[in-house]
Amino acid sequence: MGVADGDRIHAVAVRMDHDHHLDFAAAYPHMWLILPKENSVEILASRQALARATVLAAWALLHLPLTVWWCPAAKATAPSL
């Protein structure tokens, strides 16, 4: 999931640079200010969902070695992965 999202963002940056000679990293903060409210809310919700998924995956990976010594940890690890 993360690699595909990064590839899509990079593709947009490359296309904007090629077609419009615009540095996406420099222009993004300014574009954020003029985005319609619906789009900015959707982007913020997407960021929050990605952050939550990242935290859950990190905790699952931390619990994974614990399953070797303590089998109830497998219940905590399995649904997250």
Buried (B, 14 or more C-beta within 10 A) or exposed (E): EEEEEEEEEEEEBEEBEEEEEEEBEEEEEEEEEEEEEEEEEEEEEEEEEEEEEEEEBEEBEEBBEBBEEEEEBEEBBEEBE
